[in-house]
Amino acid sequence: MTASFAIAGWIAAAVLALRARALAGRLRAVGDAEHELRGPLAAVALAVESARRRPALRGLADSLESELVRARAGLADLTAARSGRPGSAVAARPELEPAGFERLVRSAAQAWGRTRRVSVDWRAGSVPLRRDAGALAKALGNVLSNAAEHGAGPIELRASRRSGDVLIEVTNPVSPAARKSVRGLRRERGRGLGIARRSAAALGGELEFEAERARVRTALVVPVDG
């Protein structure tokens, strides 16, 4: 009996050692990926700032702003994962001044507008958001990406006020392939919309998803300060 316990203990110790080695290897890989992303991201940021100073390239720079904020937030999440902290615990996340909310929304629309027609109808006025700009950029980017990849035709983005919140609605026609399965359409699924939902929650808001046979509507509900 004692020998059996000893053998079981050795086996358990060996399994734990193998798992610890595998975990250490994964953490090294995450650390390497974080390092290799940080440098190129800094270079892109410098290029965007340089482009913004040239009138002919200002539109391109503006369209990249939201994706740059989104990428920085993703890198911060990667750093948090490597260090064992939740993404929301990462300090020094960018915040937005009142004019920055609308600018970030329009930037996200411009980024996708190079491959799909995206119209923006801004009726929310000056929005004093002083929260996590990275979470907003991730939510917007994933909602627009989902509309562009799984929908068809032009994308309509409308921002308005609803009680104490800003409602950002993204609608576009359903693609012919998706029309074959209305049941599948009505289930919000996929990694992108999952990230958008968690990002909206990090802002204190929520994500709404509605699908009909002809159109899909995805909306971000974001509380505002004041």
Residue pairs with C-beta under 8 A, 6 or more apart in sequence:
27 82
30 78
30 81
30 82
31 82
33 78
34 75
34 78
34 79
34 82
37 71
37 75
37 78
38 75
41 68
41 71
41 72
41 75
44 64
44 68
44 71
45 68
48 61
48 64
48 65
48 68
49 61
51 57
51 58
51 60
51 61
52 58
52 61
52 62
59 110
62 103
62 106
62 107
62 110
63 107
63 110
63 111
63 113
63 114
64 107
64 111
65 103
65 104
65 107
66 104
66 105
66 107
66 108
66 111
66 137
66 140
66 141
67 107
67 108
67 111
67 137
67 141
69 94
69 104
69 133
69 134
69 136
69 137
70 134
70 137
70 138
70 140
70 141
72 94
72 134
73 87
73 93
73 132
73 133
73 134
73 135
73 137
73 138
74 138
76 87
76 90
76 93
76 134
77 87
77 90
79 90
80 86
80 87
80 89
80 90
81 87
87 202
88 132
88 202
93 132
93 133
93 134
93 135
94 132
94 133
94 134
95 129
95 130
95 131
95 132
95 133
96 104
96 129
96 130
96 131
96 133
96 136
97 130
98 126
98 127
98 128
98 129
99 126
100 129
100 133
101 124
101 127
101 128
101 129
101 136
101 166
102 122
102 124
102 126
102 127
102 159
104 133
104 136
104 137
104 140
105 120
105 122
105 140
105 157
105 159
105 168
106 120
106 122
108 137
108 140
108 141
108 144
109 118
109 120
109 144
109 155
109 157
110 118
111 141
111 144
112 118
112 144
112 145
112 147
112 148
112 155
115 148
116 148
116 154
116 155
117 154
117 155
118 144
118 154
118 155
118 156
118 157
119 154
119 155
119 156
119 157
120 157
120 158
120 159
121 156
121 157
121 158
121 159
122 159
123 158
123 159
123 160
123 161
124 159
124 160
124 161
124 166
124 167
125 161
127 166
127 224
128 224
128 225
128 226
129 136
129 166
129 222
129 224
129 225
130 225
131 203
131 204
131 222
131 225
132 202
132 203
135 199
135 200
135 202
135 203
136 199
136 203
136 222
138 195
138 196
138 199
139 195
139 196
139 199
139 200
139 203
139 207
139 220
140 168
140 220
142 192
142 193
142 195
142 196
142 199
143 168
143 170
143 192
143 193
143 196
143 207
143 218
143 220
144 155
144 157
144 170
145 192
146 190
146 192
146 193
146 196
146 218
147 155
147 170
147 171
147 172
147 216
147 218
148 155
150 175
150 178
150 216
151 172
151 173
151 174
151 175
151 178
151 216
152 172
152 173
152 174
152 175
152 176
153 172
153 173
154 172
155 170
155 171
155 172
156 169
156 170
156 171
156 172
157 168
157 169
157 170
158 168
158 169
158 171
159 166
159 167
159 168
159 169
160 166
160 167
160 169
161 167
162 221
164 223
164 224
165 205
165 221
165 222
165 223
165 224
166 221
166 222
166 223
166 224
167 219
167 220
167 221
168 219
168 220
168 222
169 217
169 218
169 219
170 217
170 218
170 219
171 215
171 216
171 217
171 218
172 215
172 216
173 214
173 215
173 216
174 185
174 211
174 212
174 213
174 214
174 215
174 216
178 184
178 185
179 185
179 213
179 214
182 211
182 212
182 213
185 211
185 212
185 213
185 216
186 210
186 211
188 197
188 207
188 209
193 207
193 209
193 218
196 207
196 218
196 220
197 206
197 207
200 206
200 207
200 220
200 221
200 222
203 222
203 223
204 222
204 223
205 220
205 221
205 222
205 223
206 220
206 221
207 218
207 219
207 220
207 221
208 217
208 218
208 219
208 220
208 221
209 216
209 217
209 218
209 219
210 216
210 217
210 218
211 217
